[in-house]
Amino acid sequence: MNKLSNDEKKYLLSTIRDVQNFPKPGILFKDITTLLGDKDAFKFLLDHLENRYKNANLDYIVGIESRGFILGAPLADRLNIAFVPIRKPHKLPYMTISQKYSLEYGFDEIEMHVDAFEKVQNPNVLLVDDLIATGGTAKAACELIREVGANLKEACFLLNLVDLNGTKELEKYCPIYSILEV
Ligand code: AMP
């Protein structure tokens, strides 16, 4: 499946803004609103993802709240497939399954509707989020997808913070595609 050239990666990366010390001191936040706010860059990213996955025989895109929704939902539409949200606790209205995961201090949790993949038997799923850091959120999402018996074909991220080594654990679940490694 296709990947970007180095020049294309440079272009896309140049549209993402770095914000120092957000949301707390010491964090360098990768702000993708500047990419989303540039119609050519946003189209370029979606064109690339559409090309990469158009023949992947996918049934669902699963997006992680909230930036995974912004990238995943338009991609699902382009691929003419369905979209499933994974959300923070108490946001989804129907029956959910949930998965806890550890943060630097304490725990967080994500949820998915129990019947999210009901329309397709043995569905093929692509997980999408904007960024992988420690990999904790994505790993919890993989557990949820696995729990309902869907086939996780790949996990896709716009950005991978390689120093945090988040892909190491995630590789046990599925292949990983990160467009930009920083
Ligand atoms: P993690 O579970 O550590 O892999 O964190 C991934 C989630 O946190 C993703 O949903 C990201 O949107 C968000 N995130 C973590 N670190 C950053 C960062 N430096 N810049 C932007 N988003 C981040």
Residues whose N, C-alpha, C, O or C-beta is under 5 A from the ligand:
A	BS01	AMP	L28 F29 K30 E65 D130 L131 I132 A133 T134 G135 G136 T137 A138 G166
